[in-house]
Amino acid sequence: MTAVTEEHLGDAVSDLRARLEGVLALPGEAGYDRITPWNVTVPVRPRMVAFVASADDVSTVMRFATQHGLRVAVQSTGHGALPGVGAGTILVHTGALSGCQVDARNRVARVGAGVRWQQVFDAACPHGLAPLSGSAPGVGVAGFLTGAGIGPLVRTFGASSDYVRAFEVVTGTGEILRVTPEQHPDLYWGVRGSKSTLGIVTSVEIELLPITEFYGGALYFNGADAAAVLHEWARWGVGLPETVNTSIALQQLPAVPGVPAVLAGRLTVAVRYTAVGDPGEAARLLAPMRAVATPVLDTVAQQPFAALGAVHADPVDPMPVHEGHALLRALPAEAVDTLLAVAGSESGSVQTVVELRLLGGALAREPRHASALCHRDAAYSMCLIGAPVGPVAEQVVAHSRAVVAAMAPWATGGQFPNFAPEAGAERLRRCYDEDTLHWLGQLASRYDPVGILAVGQVARL
Ligand SMILES: Cc1cc2nc3c(=O)[nH]c(=O)nc-3n(C[C@H](O)[C@H](O)[C@H](O)COP(=O)(O)OP(=O)(O)OC[C@H]3O[C@@H](n4cnc5c(N)ncnc54)[C@H](O)[C@@H]3O)c2cc1C
């Protein structure tokens, strides 16, 4: 890559601006600050931002960056933002790629890279069709799927990225490719799990499922019942069929609009539950959790599929976030006691949420088309969310690491690429097994030989 200098860039930037259908913004120019990510703690200060309007725009940016010794990063919502986007980087912002069409007959949604899951719910559910989103409808579809994506129905249907029928991808060389199991199958394998390592997705076609309702919601318990609830959840989860999905969260939610008063400013425990199929059977399976203590709030019911986002009730508005994450192979009673000691009612935990998701079921089976998603055999995903602000900022990060360390005896050593984003070789080795990392590296040398996309969490060593 050629080193970048100001003289070098001056006229070239005007030229780039003229060639783009979308808008280019430099620091201080109108629009530049629209890139503040959802996770507001992460500084995102690129050399310039291209609010792209088409795949051609992305291709133009790739070629410009190659010519001028810059790198290219991509952002949609900023839910997974991480540091490193600075003066050597052009940020491709996908917000304007906002098309979302549902082909009900073929059960497919064609969505632009700037679309959030909520938009897909709004377009698909009126046709009786369901998208396999994650827990938060505000997350971007493309960022979620390139991280392979697990949602509240993961045990029933597997990873959401297994339901991608096609991507449009702009590679690091600026080529615009249609990627399917038959066309560029190497990219079809790699894009599902390697984030933006191999290219920037400009649109995606996802399969929709003929589901109109689910049985689910959350049982919220007092923090004082945390030990009884968590122990029972661990025992109960082991025998559940894969029609049933569950997660549990030790929560200390702030008193802000949208948080029910009964859950605010104290420790509560949320047992989330999502099931498709016979609601009577789903209710029967949940009965042991309903009996373990008296819930302070019970939102579990037969619900329209469009209400799926309410199960986890993740925060919607931008906020400061520090994430911790680990995959666990088992959750014996000793592990539950350990977690309670570091994150339970007497622990002095400073995390907003400490969550365990039960995995297994369809996730653990190889899908029809293999992908770069590793660690399908993990039994639980543990995720911590804290707000690193004010006097507790450093404490939040240190405590998050301490919780992850305490659970190490039960951890697989792996991670999913979507959670607790981070750059660096150590992180890559946790996200991918050796073969996958090797092949992603080979593909990266082919589709991005100069390393234009080597910013942040890309899977090349
Ligand atoms: C509240 C909350 C709930 C979540 N729930 C879940 C969940 O249930 N399951 C789950 O799997 N994950 C979950 N996540 C993680 C989320 O899926 C990732 O953070 C994801 O990367 C967010 O994508 P985004 O586009 O919204 O964010 P962004 O910060 O805009 O993008 C994050 C990264 O995704 C990649 N990316 C984004 N757009 C593109 C593109 N067009 N082409 C190629 N790569 C791209 C890039 O590497 C980018 O740096 C959650 C995160 C939050 C904050």
The ligand as an SDF file (V2000), in Angstrom:
LIG
                    3D

 53 58  0  0  0  0  0  0  0  0999 V2000
  -28.0220   -5.4130   22.5220 C   0  0  0  0  0  0  0  0  0  0  0  0
  -27.3080   -6.4230   21.6620 C   0  0  0  0  0  0  0  0  0  0  0  0
  -27.9020   -7.6640   21.4200 C   0  0  0  0  0  0  0  0  0  0  0  0
  -27.2590   -8.6010   20.6150 C   0  0  0  0  0  0  0  0  0  0  0  0
  -27.8400   -9.8290   20.4140 N   0  0  0  0  0  0  0  0  0  0  0  0
  -27.2070  -10.7450   19.6480 C   0  0  0  0  0  0  0  0  0  0  0  0
  -27.7720  -12.0320   19.4310 C   0  0  0  0  0  0  0  0  0  0  0  0
  -28.8350  -12.3630   19.9410 O   0  0  0  0  0  0  0  0  0  0  0  0
  -27.0880  -12.9160   18.6700 N   0  0  0  0  0  0  0  0  0  0  0  0
  -25.9010  -12.5880   18.0440 C   0  0  0  0  0  0  0  0  0  0  0  0
  -25.3420  -13.4190   17.3230 O   0  0  0  0  0  0  0  0  0  0  0  0
  -25.3540  -11.3670   18.2320 N   0  0  0  0  0  0  0  0  0  0  0  0
  -25.9720  -10.4610   19.0190 C   0  0  0  0  0  0  0  0  0  0  0  0
  -25.4010   -9.2360   19.2060 N   0  0  0  0  0  0  0  0  0  0  0  0
  -24.1220   -8.9440   18.5590 C   0  0  0  0  0  0  0  0  0  0  0  0
  -24.3580   -8.3510   17.1610 C   0  0  0  0  0  0  0  0  0  0  0  0
  -24.8680   -9.3450   16.3060 O   0  0  0  0  0  0  0  0  0  0  0  0
  -23.0130   -7.8650   16.6200 C   0  0  0  0  0  0  0  0  0  0  0  0
  -22.5540   -6.8110   17.4200 O   0  0  0  0  0  0  0  0  0  0  0  0
  -23.1140   -7.4270   15.1640 C   0  0  0  0  0  0  0  0  0  0  0  0
  -21.8170   -7.2610   14.6630 O   0  0  0  0  0  0  0  0  0  0  0  0
  -23.8590   -6.1330   15.0360 C   0  0  0  0  0  0  0  0  0  0  0  0
  -23.9460   -5.7850   13.6940 O   0  0  0  0  0  0  0  0  0  0  0  0
  -24.3090   -4.2700   13.3120 P   0  0  0  0  0  0  0  0  0  0  0  0
  -24.2050   -4.1540   11.8620 O   0  0  0  0  0  0  0  0  0  0  0  0
  -25.5870   -3.9220   13.9820 O   0  0  0  0  0  0  0  0  0  0  0  0
  -23.1500   -3.4650   14.0570 O   0  0  0  0  0  0  0  0  0  0  0  0
  -21.9110   -2.6600   13.4490 P   0  0  0  0  0  0  0  0  0  0  0  0
  -21.1640   -2.1970   14.6610 O   0  0  0  0  0  0  0  0  0  0  0  0
  -22.3670   -1.6420   12.4950 O   0  0  0  0  0  0  0  0  0  0  0  0
  -21.0480   -3.7410   12.7010 O   0  0  0  0  0  0  0  0  0  0  0  0
  -20.2460   -4.6030   13.4650 C   0  0  0  0  0  0  0  0  0  0  0  0
  -19.3230   -5.3800   12.5750 C   0  0  0  0  0  0  0  0  0  0  0  0
  -20.0760   -6.2570   11.7330 O   0  0  0  0  0  0  0  0  0  0  0  0
  -19.4310   -6.3780   10.4840 C   0  0  0  0  0  0  0  0  0  0  0  0
  -20.3000   -5.8250    9.4470 N   0  0  0  0  0  0  0  0  0  0  0  0
  -21.2830   -4.8980    9.5880 C   0  0  0  0  0  0  0  0  0  0  0  0
  -21.8450   -4.6490    8.3990 N   0  0  0  0  0  0  0  0  0  0  0  0
  -21.2010   -5.4200    7.5010 C   0  0  0  0  0  0  0  0  0  0  0  0
  -21.3120   -5.5930    6.0980 C   0  0  0  0  0  0  0  0  0  0  0  0
  -22.2040   -4.9060    5.3770 N   0  0  0  0  0  0  0  0  0  0  0  0
  -20.4700   -6.4650    5.4820 N   0  0  0  0  0  0  0  0  0  0  0  0
  -19.5580   -7.1750    6.1850 C   0  0  0  0  0  0  0  0  0  0  0  0
  -19.4060   -7.0390    7.5120 N   0  0  0  0  0  0  0  0  0  0  0  0
  -20.2270   -6.1780    8.1630 C   0  0  0  0  0  0  0  0  0  0  0  0
  -18.1400   -5.5910   10.5610 C   0  0  0  0  0  0  0  0  0  0  0  0
  -17.1070   -6.4350   11.0130 O   0  0  0  0  0  0  0  0  0  0  0  0
  -18.4790   -4.5540   11.6110 C   0  0  0  0  0  0  0  0  0  0  0  0
  -17.3360   -4.0510   12.2620 O   0  0  0  0  0  0  0  0  0  0  0  0
  -26.0050   -8.2890   20.0270 C   0  0  0  0  0  0  0  0  0  0  0  0
  -25.4080   -7.0550   20.2740 C   0  0  0  0  0  0  0  0  0  0  0  0
  -26.0500   -6.1240   21.0790 C   0  0  0  0  0  0  0  0  0  0  0  0
  -25.3630   -4.8230   21.3500 C   0  0  0  0  0  0  0  0  0  0  0  0
  1  2  1  0
  2  3  1  0
  2 52  2  0
  3  4  2  0
  4  5  1  0
  4 50  1  0
  5  6  2  0
  6  7  1  0
  6 13  1  0
  7  8  2  0
  7  9  1  0
  9 10  1  0
 10 11  2  0
 10 12  1  0
 12 13  2  0
 13 14  1  0
 14 15  1  0
 14 50  1  0
 15 16  1  0
 16 17  1  0
 16 18  1  0
 18 19  1  0
 18 20  1  0
 20 21  1  0
 20 22  1  0
 22 23  1  0
 23 24  1  0
 24 25  2  0
 24 26  1  0
 24 27  1  0
 27 28  1  0
 28 29  2  0
 28 30  1  0
 28 31  1  0
 31 32  1  0
 32 33  1  0
 33 34  1  0
 33 48  1  0
 34 35  1  0
 35 36  1  0
 35 46  1  0
 36 37  1  0
 36 45  1  0
 37 38  2  0
 38 39  1  0
 39 40  1  0
 39 45  2  0
 40 41  1  0
 40 42  2  0
 42 43  1  0
 43 44  2  0
 44 45  1  0
 46 47  1  0
 46 48  1  0
 48 49  1  0
 50 51  2  0
 51 52  1  0
 52 53  1  0
M  END
$$$$
